[in-house]
């Protein structure tokens, strides 16, 4: 039986497109737009989860990822 799981996607603007990263599995993809980078990351995650062994998934999976902003005084 298949189950759903949520993952985090961090998408950053690069010089000529966007890079999407899933920090829980350390998998990245890219695209010309935010939507394309997100869709490509979803596809990369699905392919990895379908083809990787349970052991490899267990080694790479980070269950707790925290994303926050920091305010730093500069200058």
N, C-alpha and C positions, 0 to 999 in steps of 0.2 A: 504494500500500500504506500502510495506517495504522500508526502506531507509537505506543508509550506513552512518556510523559514525566512525570517527577515535578515537582510544584510545591510551594512552601511555602504553608501557610495559617496566618495569625495571626488568632486569634479572641479578641475582647475583649468583656467584659460592658459594656453600655451601660445607661442608665436603664431602658429598656423592652424590652430584648432583647439580641441579640448582633450584632456586626459582624465579618465575615470579610474579610481582606485577603490578596491574593496579591502579595507585593512584587516578584516577578520581572516581572510584567506591569502592576503598579499597577492591579489590578482589585479591586473590593470588592463585597460583597453583605451581606445581613443576614437575620436570622430570629428567631423567638421563642425558640428553643433553640439550643444549640451544634450539634446534629445538623442542624437546619433551616438554620442559617447556613452550615454546611459544604456541604450539598447545594446550596444556592442559589449558592454560590461556584463549585462544580464546574460547574453549569449555565451560569453567566455566562462561565466560562473556555472551555467547549466552544463556546458561541455565538460568542464573540470569535474563537477560533481557526478556526472554520468560515467566518466572514464577512470577516475582515480580510485584507488583502493581505499577501504575504510581506514587502513593504517595511515596512508598519506594524508587523507582528510583530517584525521585525528592529530597528526603532527603539525599541520599547518593552521588548524582552526584556533582562533583566539575568541573565546566566548565573551570576554569583557573588553569592549573598546569604548573609550570615552572621548568625545569631541567637545572641546570647549574653546572659548576665546580668552585671550590674555590681554590685559591692558598694561603696556610698558611705557614708562617715561623715556623719551629719546631726546638727547641733546641737552 
